[in-house]
Amino acid sequence: MPPNNSLERTGDFAPEVRDNRGVGSRNCACGSDPRPLTCACGLSTGSSQPLDANNPMTDDLEIDAKDKKQRSTLWILLSINAVMFFVEFSAGVLAQSNGLIGDSLDMFADATVYAIALYAVGRSSLAKANAALISGISQILLAVLVLTDVARRFIVGSDPLSVVMIAVGTLALVANVISMIIIWSHRKGEVHMRASWIFSQNDVIVNLGVILGGVLVATLGSRLPDLIIGAFVAVVVFRGGLGIIREAKIEKRKAHTAGV
């Protein structure tokens, strides 16, 4: 009568224990008790190969986790900027404020950029660079539109409401500070995420300009501060767009060189 358990060697590295039901559980090559996933020696209980933190499967999991984090961040930023675009644009039209309208278009540009960046997540380096390039071009076009509106209001006149400018400008500032906190960990990441960081920085500067413009309109009783702030917004947006285009072209050259 054979004993209840018999020791059989399976392969060249790990003994297997079988019970009366014929069910085996593989031991590690080091001879220690089986573990659910890995043995204390660092070997997998189902494989003779040591676990390698640099194997392709581990890299894929890390990339997937990074992409999910980027998508989550971009969706939050897109939502914040889309909501603030409608709030600021509506307030700007009602208050006849070129500064608020300009800032709202900046928010719209950012929302568009984040949507393009969402498209780029998980794609090639060239796709990400192209997304950033489109973002930069859109920023420049919107800056030109703001400058055109500044010139129109300078000619036909306007009567901006300072209280609305200050209140809505402050709300936009809070929204953009939150955006900067969210994007902080990505500020030195890939080109499309660095572009998002640049947008958030520019937005805070613009918001402060709108608030200052509202204070000056109330203090001086003149519409000129609002027009000046509107022009200032356009310049900030224009410069941000140029910076993004410059970064995107550098990344495109790198991608072409690497054949990505």
C-alpha positions, 0 to 999 in steps of 0.5 A: 500500500503506497503512502497517502502522499508521494513526491514526484519531480516535475521538470528540473526545478520544482517538486510537486506534492500530490494527495489522494485526489491527485491534486498537486501544489507546486513547491518553489525550486528552493524547496520551501513551502508553496506560496500563492504567488511567489516564494521567499526566495524570489522565484514564482511558484509556477515558474523557474524564472525570477520576477523581473521588475523590468519585464515588458508586462510590468512596463505595460502595467505602469504605462496603463496606470500613467495613462489612466492618471493623465486621462483623469486629470485632463477630464477634470481640467476640461470640465473646470474650463468648460464650465468657466467658459460659459460663466465668464462669457455670459458675464462678459457680454452682460457686463460689456467687459472685454477682459471677461470675454477675453478670459472666457475665450482663453478658458474655451481654448484651454478646454479645447486643448484638454480635449485634444490632449485626451485624444493624445493620451496613450498614443505615440510621441508624434501624436502627442506632439501634433496635439500640442501643435494644434493646441498652440495654433488654436491659442494664437488664433483666439488671441487674434480674435480678442485683439480684434474685439478690443479694437472694436470696443475701443472704436464703438465704446463700452461701459464695463461693470467693475463689480461683475469683473471683480466677482467673476474674475475672482471665481475664475482665479479660484478655478484656475488655482485648483487646476494648477494644483491638479496638474502640478505632478504633470508639469515636467511630464510629456509635451501635451501635459506640459502644455496643460501646465503652461495654460494653467499658469497663463490663466492665473496671470489673466485672472489677476489682470481681470480683477485689477482691471475691474478695480481700476474701472471702478476707481478711475471711472473709465473703460480703458483699463478693461480694454487694456486688460483685454489686450493683455489677455491676448498677448499672454495667450499669444505668447503661450501659444508660441511657447507650446508650438516651439515645444511641439516642434522640438518633440516632433523632431525627436519623434522623427529622429527616433522613428516613433 
